[in-house]
Amino acid sequence: MRRICIDNKILEVDAYSLLCNVKKDFTLPESLREFLSRDDQGIEGLLFMIKDPKLCRRIPSDVRAAYEIILANTSEDLDKALESAIKSFQSLLDNDAAKKEIIHKFIQAEYEQQSKE
């Protein structure tokens, strides 16, 4: 992360990155992947259909089941990863040496970035 900023977008990105690190070997089932590719709507199209009682009936049962399984499993994995990250951040609060190391890495990265420009 190049700039430090506290707002919902940065927090969402950090949680997304955290989940990507937890789910490195994740692959979508073929039926779900094919369904998401219809009309190039992706997950937004599926979520739109799930919210509408009439459209919801048009979702194949294997696709809906795959989505629900992924949602449940991934939610649990994200909860565990967030709890671990929170513990790490809490321990960082009292560790001045670790904070300095992070700041030094930030300064070095910024220096290297500016040297390239």
CYANA upper distance limits for C-alpha pairs under 8 A (distance plus 0.5 A):
  2 ARG  CA    110 GLU  CA      8.01
  5 CYS  CA     10 ILE  CA      7.27
  6 ILE  CA     10 ILE  CA      6.90
  6 ILE  CA     11 LEU  CA      7.68
  7 ASP  CA     11 LEU  CA      6.86
  8 ASN  CA     12 GLU  CA      6.45
  9 LYS  CA     13 VAL  CA      6.69
 10 ILE  CA     14 ASP  CA      6.66
 11 LEU  CA     15 ALA  CA      6.68
 12 GLU  CA     16 TYR  CA      6.56
 13 VAL  CA     17 SER  CA      6.60
 14 ASP  CA     18 LEU  CA      6.61
 15 ALA  CA     19 LEU  CA      6.69
 15 ALA  CA     82 LEU  CA      8.17
 16 TYR  CA     20 CYS  CA      6.68
 17 SER  CA     21 ASN  CA      6.81
 18 LEU  CA     22 VAL  CA      6.94
 18 LEU  CA     78 LEU  CA      8.22
 18 LEU  CA     81 ALA  CA      7.46
 18 LEU  CA     82 LEU  CA      8.22
 19 LEU  CA     23 LYS  CA      6.56
 19 LEU  CA     77 ASP  CA      8.25
 19 LEU  CA     78 LEU  CA      6.33
 19 LEU  CA     81 ALA  CA      7.82
 20 CYS  CA     24 LYS  CA      6.52
 22 VAL  CA     77 ASP  CA      7.63
 22 VAL  CA     78 LEU  CA      8.06
 22 VAL  CA     81 ALA  CA      7.61
 23 LYS  CA     74 THR  CA      8.47
 28 LEU  CA     32 LEU  CA      7.05
 28 LEU  CA     33 ARG  CA      6.52
 29 PRO  CA     33 ARG  CA      6.72
 29 PRO  CA     66 ALA  CA      7.55
 30 GLU  CA     34 GLU  CA      6.55
 31 SER  CA     35 PHE  CA      6.68
 31 SER  CA     62 ASP  CA      7.70
 31 SER  CA     63 VAL  CA      6.42
 32 LEU  CA     36 LEU  CA      6.60
 32 LEU  CA     62 ASP  CA      8.46
 32 LEU  CA     63 VAL  CA      5.54
 32 LEU  CA     66 ALA  CA      7.24
 32 LEU  CA     67 TYR  CA      7.73
 33 ARG  CA     37 SER  CA      6.77
 34 GLU  CA     38 ARG  CA      7.19
 35 PHE  CA     63 VAL  CA      7.78
 36 LEU  CA     40 ASP  CA      7.57
 36 LEU  CA     41 GLN  CA      6.94
 36 LEU  CA     42 GLY  CA      4.88
 36 LEU  CA     43 ILE  CA      6.64
 36 LEU  CA     45 GLY  CA      7.85
 36 LEU  CA     46 LEU  CA      7.42
 37 SER  CA     41 GLN  CA      7.20
 37 SER  CA     42 GLY  CA      6.43
 38 ARG  CA     42 GLY  CA      8.06
 41 GLN  CA     45 GLY  CA      5.17
 41 GLN  CA     46 LEU  CA      8.12
 42 GLY  CA     46 LEU  CA      7.31
 43 ILE  CA     47 LEU  CA      6.61
 44 GLU  CA     48 PHE  CA      6.55
 45 GLY  CA     49 MET  CA      6.76
 46 LEU  CA     50 ILE  CA      6.69
 47 LEU  CA     51 LYS  CA      6.81
 48 PHE  CA     52 ASP  CA      7.11
 49 MET  CA     53 PRO  CA      8.25
 49 MET  CA     55 LEU  CA      5.46
 49 MET  CA     56 CYS  CA      5.54
 49 MET  CA     59 ILE  CA      8.05
 50 ILE  CA     55 LEU  CA      7.48
 50 ILE  CA     56 CYS  CA      5.31
 51 LYS  CA     56 CYS  CA      7.53
 52 ASP  CA     56 CYS  CA      6.27
 53 PRO  CA     57 ARG  CA      7.44
 54 LYS  CA     58 ARG  CA      8.08
 55 LEU  CA     59 ILE  CA      7.84
 59 ILE  CA     63 VAL  CA      7.18
 59 ILE  CA     64 ARG  CA      6.92
 60 PRO  CA     64 ARG  CA      6.84
 61 SER  CA     65 ALA  CA      6.50
 62 ASP  CA     66 ALA  CA      6.52
 63 VAL  CA     67 TYR  CA      6.68
 64 ARG  CA     68 GLU  CA      6.67
 65 ALA  CA     69 ILE  CA      6.60
 66 ALA  CA     70 ILE  CA      6.64
 67 TYR  CA     71 LEU  CA      6.52
 68 GLU  CA     72 ALA  CA      6.63
 69 ILE  CA     73 ASN  CA      6.58
 70 ILE  CA     74 THR  CA      6.20
 71 LEU  CA     75 SER  CA      6.34
 72 ALA  CA     76 GLU  CA      6.85
 73 ASN  CA     77 ASP  CA      6.79
 74 THR  CA     78 LEU  CA      6.46
 75 SER  CA     79 ASP  CA      6.63
 76 GLU  CA     80 LYS  CA      6.88
 77 ASP  CA     81 ALA  CA      6.70
 78 LEU  CA     82 LEU  CA      6.47
 79 ASP  CA     83 GLU  CA      6.63
 80 LYS  CA     84 SER  CA      6.72
 81 ALA  CA     85 ALA  CA      6.61
 82 LEU  CA     86 ILE  CA      6.50
 83 GLU  CA     87 LYS  CA      6.77
 84 SER  CA     88 SER  CA      6.78
 85 ALA  CA     89 PHE  CA      6.63
 86 ILE  CA     90 GLN  CA      6.52
 87 LYS  CA     91 SER  CA      6.71
 88 SER  CA     92 LEU  CA      6.68
 89 PHE  CA     93 LEU  CA      6.98
 90 GLN  CA     94 ASP  CA      8.12
 91 SER  CA     95 ASN  CA      7.27
 92 LEU  CA     96 ASP  CA      8.14
 92 LEU  CA     98 ALA  CA      7.20
 92 LEU  CA     99 LYS  CA      7.32
 93 LEU  CA     99 LYS  CA      8.41
 95 ASN  CA     99 LYS  CA      6.88
 96 ASP  CA    100 LYS  CA      6.67
 97 ALA  CA    101 GLU  CA      6.77
 98 ALA  CA    102 ILE  CA      6.83
 99 LYS  CA    103 ILE  CA      6.74
100 LYS  CA    104 HIS  CA      6.49
101 GLU  CA    105 LYS  CA      6.69
102 ILE  CA    106 PHE  CA      6.68
103 ILE  CA    107 ILE  CA      6.65
104 HIS  CA    108 GLN  CA      6.61
105 LYS  CA    109 ALA  CA      6.54
106 PHE  CA    110 GLU  CA      6.61
107 ILE  CA    111 TYR  CA      6.54
108 GLN  CA    112 GLU  CA      6.61
109 ALA  CA    113 GLN  CA      6.58
110 GLU  CA    114 GLN  CA      6.60
111 TYR  CA    115 SER  CA      6.54
112 GLU  CA    116 LYS  CA      6.94
113 GLN  CA    117 GLU  CA      7.33
